């Protein structure tokens, strides 16, 4: 059961990450057109799909690291993906999305470059996931951490779905509230649980 649950989380992470990549390419294409209509379409895709796929892809990747023997800091390739993902979330939420809402036709070069860089970063992360290059980090402990129970993998899928459905019902828009709380608290809980 745990193996199946883990595979489901890997699948969920792949689907949300591929969706995030695809929408970054769509935004790049729409913004390169630089008409009022294409900018409006890019903003709809950003608000309605990309933001939630981005947070779901990031959350599922973080939880895959936290729930398995990969960890956050055991392997350079995982640490690289972690760093790139945090950078992408920051760039998307605080730099690109606000500029998208005030973009004017003929003035989208920065947004085109930003979305193209996002897509390139996704392509690099996909390569990292397949190739798994580089050795273990110096912070790697000798003892491997065991994978956690199946229900935790399933919860890591249910949490972003809950955030999407519940907050859309409450606020009219999805919000990664529970995802953020779990992503921040879970690593500390796991370290404490392993010590006891």
C-alpha positions in Angstrom: 0.0 0.0 0.0 2.8 2.4 0.9 4.5 1.8 -2.5 1.2 2.6 -4.4 0.6 5.7 -2.3 4.1 6.9 -3.0 3.6 6.3 -6.8 0.4 8.3 -6.6 2.2 11.2 -5.1 5.0 10.9 -7.7 2.2 11.0 -10.4 0.5 14.0 -8.8 3.8 15.8 -8.6 4.5 15.0 -12.3 1.1 16.2 -13.4 1.1 19.4 -11.5 4.7 20.2 -12.5 4.1 19.5 -16.1 1.0 21.7 -15.9 3.1 24.5 -14.3 5.7 24.1 -17.2 3.0 24.1 -19.9 1.3 27.2 -18.5 4.7 29.0 -18.3 5.1 28.2 -22.0 1.6 29.4 -22.7 2.1 32.7 -20.9 5.4 33.2 -22.8 3.6 32.7 -26.1 0.6 34.9 -25.2 2.8 37.6 -23.9 5.1 37.5 -26.9 2.0 38.3 -29.0 1.6 41.4 -26.8 -2.0 42.4 -27.6 -4.6 43.4 -25.1 -6.5 40.2 -25.7 -3.4 38.0 -25.3 -2.4 39.8 -22.1 -6.0 39.3 -20.7 -5.8 35.6 -21.6 -2.4 35.2 -19.9 -3.8 36.9 -16.8 -6.7 34.5 -16.7 -4.4 31.5 -17.1 -2.1 32.8 -14.4 -4.9 33.4 -11.8 -7.2 30.5 -12.6 -4.6 27.7 -13.2 -0.9 28.5 -13.0 -0.9 29.8 -9.4 -2.5 26.7 -8.0 -0.6 24.3 -10.2 2.6 26.0 -9.1 1.9 25.7 -5.4 0.6 22.2 -5.8 3.7 21.1 -7.8 6.0 22.7 -5.3 4.2 21.3 -2.3 4.1 17.7 -3.8 7.8 17.9 -4.6 8.6 19.1 -1.1 6.5 16.4 0.4 8.1 13.7 -1.8 11.5 14.8 -0.4 10.2 14.9 3.2 8.4 11.6 3.1 11.1 9.5 1.4 14.7 8.7 1.9 15.7 11.5 -0.6 15.3 14.2 2.1 15.9 17.9 1.4 19.6 18.0 2.0 20.9 14.5 1.3 21.6 14.9 -2.5 22.8 17.8 -4.5 20.2 17.3 -7.2 17.3 17.4 -4.7 18.8 20.5 -3.1 19.1 22.1 -6.5 15.5 21.4 -7.3 14.4 22.7 -3.9 16.3 26.0 -4.5 15.0 26.4 -8.0 11.4 25.7 -6.9 11.6 28.3 -4.1 13.1 30.8 -6.6 10.3 30.1 -9.1 7.6 30.5 -6.5 9.1 33.8 -5.4 9.5 35.1 -9.0 6.0 34.0 -10.0 4.2 35.4 -6.9 6.1 38.6 -6.2 7.6 39.6 -9.6 5.8 38.2 -12.6 2.2 38.0 -11.5 1.9 41.6 -10.2 3.4 42.9 -13.4 1.0 40.8 -15.5 -2.0 42.6 -14.0 -0.6 46.0 -15.1 1.0 45.0 -18.5 0.3 47.0 -21.6 0.4 45.9 -25.2 3.9 46.3 -26.6 5.4 46.4 -23.2 5.7 42.7 -22.2 9.4 42.0 -22.9 10.2 41.5 -19.2 7.3 39.1 -18.7 8.2 37.1 -21.9 11.8 36.7 -20.6 10.6 35.8 -17.1 8.2 33.2 -18.3 10.8 31.8 -20.7 13.3 31.5 -17.9 10.6 29.7 -15.8 10.1 27.2 -18.6 13.9 26.7 -18.9 14.2 26.1 -15.1 11.4 23.5 -15.3 13.2 21.7 -18.2 16.4 21.7 -16.1 14.5 20.3 -13.1 13.0 17.6 -15.2 16.6 16.6 -16.3 17.7 16.6 -12.6 14.8 14.3 -11.8 15.8 11.8 -14.5 19.6 12.0 -14.4 20.0 12.4 -10.6 23.5 13.8 -11.0 26.1 14.6 -8.4 26.9 12.9 -5.2 25.5 13.2 -1.7 25.9 16.4 0.2 28.3 16.6 3.1 25.2 16.8 5.4 24.1 13.3 4.5 23.7 11.1 7.5 24.9 7.5 7.2 21.6 6.0 8.4 18.8 6.2 5.9 15.5 7.5 7.0 12.6 5.1 6.3 9.7 6.0 4.1 6.6 7.0 6.1 3.2 5.4 6.1 0.9 5.3 3.0 -1.7 7.7 4.6 0.9 10.5 4.7 1.6 10.2 0.9 -2.2 10.3 0.3 -2.5 13.3 2.6 0.1 15.1 0.5 -2.2 14.7 -2.5 -5.3 15.6 -0.6 -4.0 18.8 1.0 -3.5 20.8 -2.3 -6.9 19.5 -3.5 -8.5 20.7 -0.2 -6.8 24.1 -0.6 -8.2 24.5 -4.1 -11.8 23.4 -3.3 -12.2 24.8 0.2 -10.7 28.2 -0.3 -12.4 28.6 -3.6 -15.7 28.0 -1.8 -14.8 30.4 1.1 -12.9 33.2 -0.7 -13.8 32.6 -4.3 -10.2 31.8 -5.2 -7.9 28.9 -4.2 -5.2 29.6 -1.5 -2.4 27.4 -0.5 -3.0 27.9 3.2 -2.9 24.3 4.5 -0.1 23.4 2.0 2.1 26.2 3.3 1.5 25.3 6.9 2.2 21.6 6.3 5.3 22.4 4.2 6.7 24.6 7.0 5.8 22.4 10.0 6.3 18.9 8.7 10.1 18.9 8.5 10.4 19.9 12.1 7.9 17.2 13.1 9.8 14.5 11.2 13.1 15.4 12.8 11.5 15.3 16.2 9.8 12.0 15.4 13.0 10.4 14.2 14.8 11.4 17.4 12.2 9.7 19.6 
